[in-house]
Structure formats: C-alpha cells, structure tokens
Amino acid sequence: MNSHPADQTSSPDSVRALVIGSAGYVGGELLRLLFAHPRIARVTAHSRSAAHKPIASVHRHLAPLGPQTFIGGDREELARRAQEHDVVFIALDHGESSAIMDALWAAQPRLIVDLSADYRVADPELYAAYYGPHPSPALLSSFVYGLADVVGTGLRGVRAIAAPGCFATAAQLALYPLRTLLAGVTPSLFAVTGSSGAGAKPRDTTHHPARAHNLFAYSVLKHRHEAEILQGWRAFTGRPDAHARLLAHSGPMVRGIYLTLHACLPQPLPAGAVHAALHAAYADRPLVQITDEPPELTHAILTSQALLFGAQSRDGREVHVTIAIDNLLKGAAGQAVQSMNLAIGWPEACGLAALGAYPC
Ligand SMILES: NC(=O)c1ccc[n+]([C@@H]2O[C@H](COP(=O)([O-])OP(=O)(O)OC[C@H]3O[C@@H](n4cnc5c(N)ncnc54)[C@H](OP(=O)(O)O)[C@@H]3O)[C@@H](O)[C@H]2O)c1
C-alpha cells in the first residue's frame, strides 16, 4: 500500500462524503443515509446518467433534502473531487470501479469504500474462477474486506474497504459463528433475494409481471458471491479447502435477503452449542440481533440490522441458522456506512439507528 498523508488514527468530528454512481439503488440509499448522518458535513452526489439534474428528479423520495443536484465529470474531474472529500463511496456496476480506481487512489482521500465486486476477492485466481481475469489487480491487496460485524474495530484507520455483496453478507454472518462447530463440513446456504438486488436498470428477470408473484433459482451452482463466501469461510475455519454452497433464488419481494444455512454433522453437537456460538460471536455487535424465533424478513427491512436465529436437531447432528437482512442496507449502503464509522473511529451504529417499519 502507498503511504498516505492523512493521519488515519485521529478521529475527526465530521467528514465530507462523495458518492459516485449515485443514481442507482445503492447510491440512493447511500445518499439517504449520509444526508441524515450526524457527522457528515457535506454530501456530494456524482452521476453519469443524471449529471446536473436535481437529486430529487431521480430519487423522488429524497425531495425533502432540497434542491441539490448531481455533479458530473470524467475520471480526472472525479479525482479532483475526491481530493476535496474525506470519504469516497463508489456504487458503480461490477468492472466500473476498477476503471477509475487508479485516479481516485492517487487523489488520496482518507477512505475509499467500494460497493462493487471489484476488490472483494483478494486472491486473483479465486476471483478469475467466478468473474474472469481481474482488470486491475495491482490495488487488490490495498483493500480490506468490510464484513463489518466480523472485522469490527479491525477496520479502524484503513484506507480502502471492499464492501461485501448482499448474499455474501448474509451467508458469512450465518457461517462465522459456526467456524469451529462446522469445521470439515460443507454447509448449504439457501437464499432468496428481492428484486432490488438486481439494480435500477430494468431486466427481463426484474420486470414486474415476471417477478411479482414468482420464485425461481438462478446462477445454479455458480453464483458469483460464492467467491467471497469461500474466501470468508476458508479464513474463518483456517482450512484452505473448506467449501460452502450458495443456493440463490429470486423472490417476489422488492427488498431483503432471507437465507437459511443447513448442515449435517458426522458427530453430534452438545445441547445448546449453536445458540451459544451465535451469542458468543455477536455479543457486543449493536447491528446484529439474535432472535428466539426464526426472523421474518420484514422485520429487517429498512434497517441495517442482521436478524439471526440458530437451532440444532435433538440428536445434535443437524444445524440450522436463518438470517434476514435488507439487501440495500445491511447488504450494501448500511454496512458501508457502518464500515466508514468503524474506519474513522466513530460509534459503529452512528447514523444507522432507524427502526424498521411493519407491515411493509
Ligand atoms: N442492489 C443490491 O442489493 C446491492 C447490494 C450490494 C452491492 N451491490 C453493488 O452495488 C453496485 C450498485 O448496485 P445497484 O443495485 O445500485 O445498481 P444500479 O441501480 O443498476 O446502479 C448501477 C449504476 O448504474 C447507473 N444507473 C442507475 N440507474 C440508471 C439508469 N436508469 N440509467 C442509466 N444508468 C443508471 C448509476 O451510475 P450513474 O449514477 O453514474 O449513472 C449506478 O451507479 C453494484 O456493483 C452492485 O453489485 C448492490
């Protein structure tokens, strides 16, 4: 990693934030959170598709924020803007972040948080197995994987964070507490995502008639988020050959990911082992709740919380963990802001305390 002039250990009262790719769904959620964040002094929204238009013309729900417009500009302009801001969030499509990262890196903002997949997988071979050759591997090792509820204060002072994918967040938050109990076992991760996981640009599979009352598997046995999940599971267990399988499904809701981990064990677990493991893993995490009943998806929607429930069979040979998250918040913008808070040294739930809404 290059040297950095800013003092990364001091904790400023406030920072200025630049959001790149802010016309998309994740960009819109970042703007909503950052404009309301008590320690963000200035928010600048960059967009190619909506340059110079009012933010409220794209994100109509943000109209109460006032007349602020998106800025536009090319790589060089973005680099100049990055110099004027402390934190740069990038909510561009896969492959687009890496196309501008050299210029942003050279601008040396205090912190870059990339929400695309470009810097999530540290091993270029594992990355290539799911995405093809990496377009810009030189900066891969400069990014820290921002699974905020696991890395926690380990993010303090880092310069660049790769925010995890939405499925990958749910999967790894379910896997992490079980790293000892499931060593040597291949868990199945059955997951259903809402249509906003596919972004704002319409696609055949997100068209309302195809999606509204439907449920289907996709990316069967090859979902790209498995690369991150394997990276995490191997690190958690310390086993380079550890495996886990993501079973991805598209569901009829707009927001949310509901994921159930299931595994069969060769040896029985002691009674209460799963419950105890969940509580131990997340004992002091303000944005993870361990529930006594399987969570309902709607209880996680519009929050940056992960709701986790664990159980084991009577004979101790089966493990079941269910997790519910909002894909656009805990699975994207909320976790990115949580990571920023941790990197800067603020309370990690700062600006993320909003309660959910029910029914929704
Ligand atoms: N959706 C999720 O649940 C989720 C969760 C975790 C991570 N992510 C990741 O976050 C990144 C952004 O995802 P997203 O869901 O926000 O994707 P998206 O809504 O499709 O937006 C992606 C980009 O497309 C541009 N855009 C948006 N609407 C447009 C339109 N109508 N016409 C032309 N361009 C438009 C925006 O850039 P400009 O503003 O520059 O035009 C935006 O950055 C992706 O890398 C994704 O993998 C998404």
The ligand as an SDF file (V2000), in Angstrom:
LIG
                    3D

 48 52  0  0  0  0  0  0  0  0999 V2000
  -28.6640   -3.8650   -5.2420 N   0  0  0  0  0  0  0  0  0  0  0  0
  -28.1200   -4.5200   -4.2130 C   0  0  0  0  0  0  0  0  0  0  0  0
  -28.8330   -5.1450   -3.4120 O   0  0  0  0  0  0  0  0  0  0  0  0
  -26.6340   -4.4860   -3.9990 C   0  0  0  0  0  0  0  0  0  0  0  0
  -26.1340   -4.9800   -2.7940 C   0  0  0  0  0  0  0  0  0  0  0  0
  -24.7480   -4.9660   -2.5730 C   0  0  0  0  0  0  0  0  0  0  0  0
  -23.9110   -4.4610   -3.5490 C   0  0  0  0  0  0  0  0  0  0  0  0
  -24.4180   -4.0070   -4.7230 N   0  0  0  0  0  0  0  0  0  0  0  0
  -23.4750   -3.4840   -5.7170 C   0  0  0  0  0  0  0  0  0  0  0  0
  -23.5800   -2.0670   -5.7370 O   0  0  0  0  0  0  0  0  0  0  0  0
  -23.3290   -1.5880   -7.0530 C   0  0  0  0  0  0  0  0  0  0  0  0
  -24.5260   -0.7520   -7.4920 C   0  0  0  0  0  0  0  0  0  0  0  0
  -25.6720   -1.5880   -7.4670 O   0  0  0  0  0  0  0  0  0  0  0  0
  -27.1430   -1.0080   -7.6910 P   0  0  0  0  0  0  0  0  0  0  0  0
  -28.0710   -2.0740   -7.2600 O   0  0  0  0  0  0  0  0  0  0  0  0
  -27.2400    0.3450   -7.1410 O   0  0  0  0  0  0  0  0  0  0  0  0
  -27.1670   -0.9410   -9.2790 O   0  0  0  0  0  0  0  0  0  0  0  0
  -27.9840    0.0580  -10.2210 P   0  0  0  0  0  0  0  0  0  0  0  0
  -29.1810    0.5660   -9.5240 O   0  0  0  0  0  0  0  0  0  0  0  0
  -28.1740   -0.6530  -11.5150 O   0  0  0  0  0  0  0  0  0  0  0  0
  -26.9570    1.2460  -10.4390 O   0  0  0  0  0  0  0  0  0  0  0  0
  -25.6940    0.9840  -11.0030 C   0  0  0  0  0  0  0  0  0  0  0  0
  -25.1940    2.2090  -11.7390 C   0  0  0  0  0  0  0  0  0  0  0  0
  -25.9570    2.4210  -12.8890 O   0  0  0  0  0  0  0  0  0  0  0  0
  -26.1670    3.8210  -13.0760 C   0  0  0  0  0  0  0  0  0  0  0  0
  -27.6100    3.9600  -13.2480 N   0  0  0  0  0  0  0  0  0  0  0  0
  -28.5700    3.8020  -12.3490 C   0  0  0  0  0  0  0  0  0  0  0  0
  -29.7790    3.9830  -12.8720 N   0  0  0  0  0  0  0  0  0  0  0  0
  -29.5690    4.2220  -14.1680 C   0  0  0  0  0  0  0  0  0  0  0  0
  -30.4180    4.4480  -15.2410 C   0  0  0  0  0  0  0  0  0  0  0  0
  -31.7570    4.4610  -15.0850 N   0  0  0  0  0  0  0  0  0  0  0  0
  -29.8530    4.6600  -16.4560 N   0  0  0  0  0  0  0  0  0  0  0  0
  -28.5240    4.6200  -16.6040 C   0  0  0  0  0  0  0  0  0  0  0  0
  -27.6630    4.3860  -15.6050 N   0  0  0  0  0  0  0  0  0  0  0  0
  -28.1820    4.1970  -14.4090 C   0  0  0  0  0  0  0  0  0  0  0  0
  -25.6610    4.5460  -11.8560 C   0  0  0  0  0  0  0  0  0  0  0  0
  -24.4840    5.2550  -12.1820 O   0  0  0  0  0  0  0  0  0  0  0  0
  -24.5640    6.8200  -12.5130 P   0  0  0  0  0  0  0  0  0  0  0  0
  -25.2400    7.4560  -11.3370 O   0  0  0  0  0  0  0  0  0  0  0  0
  -23.1410    7.2150  -12.6620 O   0  0  0  0  0  0  0  0  0  0  0  0
  -25.3510    6.9400  -13.7680 O   0  0  0  0  0  0  0  0  0  0  0  0
  -25.3310    3.4350  -10.8920 C   0  0  0  0  0  0  0  0  0  0  0  0
  -24.1190    3.5730  -10.2550 O   0  0  0  0  0  0  0  0  0  0  0  0
  -23.1080   -2.8150   -7.9470 C   0  0  0  0  0  0  0  0  0  0  0  0
  -21.7320   -3.0440   -8.1140 O   0  0  0  0  0  0  0  0  0  0  0  0
  -23.7510   -3.9360   -7.1430 C   0  0  0  0  0  0  0  0  0  0  0  0
  -23.1660   -5.1800   -7.3900 O   0  0  0  0  0  0  0  0  0  0  0  0
  -25.7610   -3.9810   -4.9640 C   0  0  0  0  0  0  0  0  0  0  0  0
  1  2  1  0
  2  3  2  0
  2  4  1  0
  4  5  1  0
  4 48  2  0
  5  6  2  0
  6  7  1  0
  7  8  2  0
  8  9  1  0
  8 48  1  0
  9 10  1  0
  9 46  1  0
 10 11  1  0
 11 12  1  0
 11 44  1  0
 12 13  1  0
 13 14  1  0
 14 15  2  0
 14 16  1  0
 14 17  1  0
 17 18  1  0
 18 19  2  0
 18 20  1  0
 18 21  1  0
 21 22  1  0
 22 23  1  0
 23 24  1  0
 23 42  1  0
 24 25  1  0
 25 26  1  0
 25 36  1  0
 26 27  1  0
 26 35  1  0
 27 28  2  0
 28 29  1  0
 29 30  1  0
 29 35  2  0
 30 31  1  0
 30 32  2  0
 32 33  1  0
 33 34  2  0
 34 35  1  0
 36 37  1  0
 36 42  1  0
 37 38  1  0
 38 39  2  0
 38 40  1  0
 38 41  1  0
 42 43  1  0
 44 45  1  0
 44 46  1  0
 46 47  1  0
M  CHG  2   8   1  16  -1
M  END
$$$$
